[in-house]
Structures are given as C-alpha cells and as structure tokens.
C-alpha cells in the first residue's frame, strides 16, 4: 500500500482570455463562483477577474477610441488620464441647445449655448405659453399685450386669457375699470361667445338666461349619447357591487 494522499484527477477548463486548456482540481472548480479561468496575468487584466457591472465603452478622445470598462460608481469618458488631458487641451464640438449650431468648447466647460444671446433666449418664457392660476383663470404669456401685467415681477408679461380674447374681439385695449364675465361660469372657457364685457366689477353667479342657453347647447351636444352613457354607468355600478 502506497504512502501519501491518493492522486486526484484534474478537470480541464478553458482560459477565458485565449481559450487555452488548463487543468484544475475539482475543489478549485467548486469554489470558483465566476466561472472564469486565466492562463496568465495578461489574460486576467484584459478580461477582468469578475463580471463587469458596466457595459463596454469607447474612449471619447478621437485620437484614441480604445474600448475600456468604466470604474464602478464613475461615469468615465476616457480610458486614461492621458487621454482626458489631451482632450481638455484640444476641446470638442457641441451643439447649441437654442439655435442648434455647432461651437467649440473644452470638455470641462459646462457651456450648452454658443453665445450669450442664445443663453438669454433659452431663459425667456415662450410666447403663448398657458397656465392656470389659483383662482382657476387661464393666464397666457403675451408681453406685448396691453393687458399684460407690468408691476408684479412674478407675473410680468402674463395676461388673463379672457381679457386678451375680449381685447382681440374689440381690437383695442379694454376700458379702465371694466371686467370680463364668463357667461356659463366656467373660468377656463374663454370662447368669445362665452365672454361678456361689464362696465364695472361683477359679482359671483350667472344669469338664468345664460345658464339656460348653455344647458340647451350641452343637451344638443351630448343628448344623443345619453342612453349609452347611462347603460355604461349601470354596468360599472353592478360590477363594483
């Protein structure tokens, strides 16, 4: 009977870097959690001993363009410090966000516009933009309108849409002290037929005749679909119970 430990058969595996055949013990195969084998340090450095958490990228320096894996937790754009410094000295071309023109800038500079004019234009509110205030009235940005706010800095250039619509109908600015009334009570309905010019401040509520006209218009629009809508409502109620 021979002395020493019994001979253990080795398992053949392939190098992940170059597909070379390697021999490893079964215990080594069982402990390996990455299923990666390397025949040399060069293969290990080229592929990586562990699976990459980030996708393969290419160096943004035009003279290099080498493929590399970015470090964990960092958004690397260059494969090395040398490429980063070279790109910083030369710079890159960017597209202006305002005029879509190309301009030259260093990568370290955060410029997104080609000039001060484009920067100021990007900060301006687009003409015709609409929003609703806390009272339910629609505001529209028209800095050239005679009805636009000029004193309040937060509302400078904004105008109440129903006043702007009435001014367009009259083709001149509204008289001082006059108000515009919504006939159907809906403050976001700024159709000319729903607006009424008042000589002074008007109170809450709508006229009976205005409400009757609005109700008839509503019935003419949605009346033919009443039976179908009621049937759908009953089906939804029975399904919920």
Secondary structure as UniProt FT lines:
FT   STRAND          11..14
FT   TURN            16..18
FT   STRAND          21..24
FT   HELIX           26..31
FT   HELIX           41..47
FT   STRAND          56..58
FT   TURN            62..64
FT   STRAND          67..69
FT   TURN            72..73
FT   HELIX           81..90
FT   STRAND          92..95
FT   TURN            97..99
FT   STRAND          102..105
FT   TURN            107..108
FT   HELIX           116..123
FT   TURN            127..128
FT   STRAND          130..132
FT   TURN            134..135
FT   STRAND          138..141
FT   TURN            143..144
FT   TURN            146..147
FT   HELIX           153..155
FT   STRAND          158..160
FT   HELIX           161..170
FT   TURN            176..177
FT   STRAND          179..182
FT   TURN            183..184
FT   TURN            187..188
FT   HELIX           192..194
FT   STRAND          195..198
FT   HELIX           208..222
FT   HELIX           223..225
FT   HELIX           226..240
//
